[in-house]
Amino acid sequence: MARQGQDVRAIALEIVAREGGYVNDPDDPGGATKHGVTIHTMRRLGLDLTGDGQVTTADVRQLTEAQAVEIFIDHYFTRPRIADLPEALQPTVFDMYVNAGGNAVKILQRLLGKMGFDVAVDGVVGPRTIAATARASGVAPDHIVDAYGIERRNYYFALADRRPASRKYARSRKGGKGGWISRAETFIAARYHLSAEAFQQRVAAWD
């Protein structure tokens, strides 16, 4: 059963809290962002908050938390059909969809493929993905949540492996877990969190 009403809104509010305020990091392909909503998303939605006929960083700065929550619920939960996934999976897939768009669904689809389900890796939550996910989670829903979170963590590591400029999101300035890894592990049982030693071993090649 899909989450509804306040449950979804609570998840969206948690995402906004994790995302933080306005940033415009030149190393972030998303560009200017506030509360997790990028300037590209605002342009796609035509959110000209200043009324000057164009969507610029000034519009991003004006975005409110309430507006971000509504964008997330409509465009990152309802429209992509995250609500049709098993309830236990919805928070982590929703959070990842805000962070990485259709890649959130591709991670799930690749996981389902590893589990023996025949689903296309197209980033779309369709009937086959819905049915396969329901079957995979039917016996042990917590297991698939942990498995998805681990795959999500691996996705971040692989992205940082390929793109050195993104490593600062996976590893903090002090050398510990960065925001990406901590965010993924928020949705993973503590026993599957990487130890400090294991994390250092994983990122050693970045030095």
Disulfide bonds with the S-S distance in Angstrom:
none
